[in-house]
Amino acid sequence: MTQMERNCFLFLVFFLALGLGIRIYRSGKKNGVPDQNRTAMNSSRPLRVDLNKASLQDLERLPGIGPKLAQTILTFREKSGSFSKLDEIQKVKGIGKERYSELKKYLFITQEKEPGPGKR
């Protein structure tokens, strides 16, 4: 093998290894967020979310809820008021029976206590 062939071979091996390294790095990420299966503690996913108090970020952490649907839920809540029952979330465009059945285990509702007479 000549010196020129050896240099070309090393050049190709270097870029092959670099490409492989980049591919391995990217496979551990989804949409710029570390792969949940690769993290030791899954702290970015809440166990349960209060549907009447959840922020945009809280809703986005729920499975199947992206930024657009999270914003749709917040807009619905702002226009319609607090949810009184979990299944009311099905009134939000984009949440049908199937998605609701997946989400309900992550959701709960705390009712705001109305102030009694003379407490306002």
N, C-alpha and C positions, 0 to 999 in steps of 0.2 A: 504494500500500500504506500503510495507516495505521500509526501507531506501535505500536498493540496487535498488529496482524498481524505486523509486523516482529519484535517481541519474542517472539511465539509461534514464529515461524519460526526465529529464532536459538536459542531454547530447544530445539526439536526437533533442530536440526542438532547442537547441543552434545551432547545425550544419544545421538544416533545415532553420533557420533564416539567418545564414551566407550564405548558398547556394542561398537563395532567394535574398539576398542583392547583391551578386555577379552577379546574373542573371540580376537584374534590372540595375546595373551599366553597364554591357556589352551591354544591349539592347539599351542604349543611345549612343553607339559608333559603327562606321562602319569602319573597317580596321584601327583602331587606331585613327581615326579622329572623333571629336564630330559630332553627327547627326545634319545635317543642319536644320532639322525641330525644333530642341530643342534650337537652338541659337537665341537669341533675334534679333541680327543684323547679317545678313549673309555677313560678310565682307570678307570671304575667296573666294567667287565666284565673279569674275569680271563681271561688267555689259556688257562690250564690250572689245574685245581684238584686237589689231592691228596685223594682221596675219604676217606682215613683220618684226615686232619688238618683238613679243611675246617670252618670255623665256620658258624653259621647265615647270617651275612651273605655269606660266600663262596658258599654254595649258592644263596642267593636271587639272586645275580648271573647264574646260569646261565639260559639261555633255557628258558622253560617251567616254571621252578621258582619258585613263590611261597613266602610265609612258611609256609603250612601243610605243603606237601610237603617243604620244607627241614627243618622240625621232625620230620616223619615219618622222613626219612632219618637224622637224628641219633639219634632214639629207637631205630630199627632197629639202628644201629651200636652204641649203648650196650648194647642187650639181646643182640645176636648176636656182638659183637666186631668186630674189624677185618675189612674186606673183603680177600680174598686174590686175587680176580679181579674185573675191572671188571664183567663181566656179572652178578655177584651182586647188583648194584643193582636188577636186575629183580625180585628177591624183595620189594622195597619196594612196598607198596600205592600205586598211582598211577603206577608206572613200568613200562610195558609195552615191547614190542619197538620200537614206533615212537618213543616218547620216548627210549628208550635209544639208538637209532641216531642221534638228534639230539644227545644229550648226550656220547656216548663220545669225541668229538673234543676235549672240554673237560676230560676226566677222566684221571687217572693214579693209580697206587698206589705208595707206597713202603712196603716191608715193614719192620716194626720188627725190628731185629737182636736175637736172643735172646742174653743174656749167656752166655758160655762157662762151663764148670765152674770153680767157685771164684771167680767174679767178682761174685757177688751179695752 
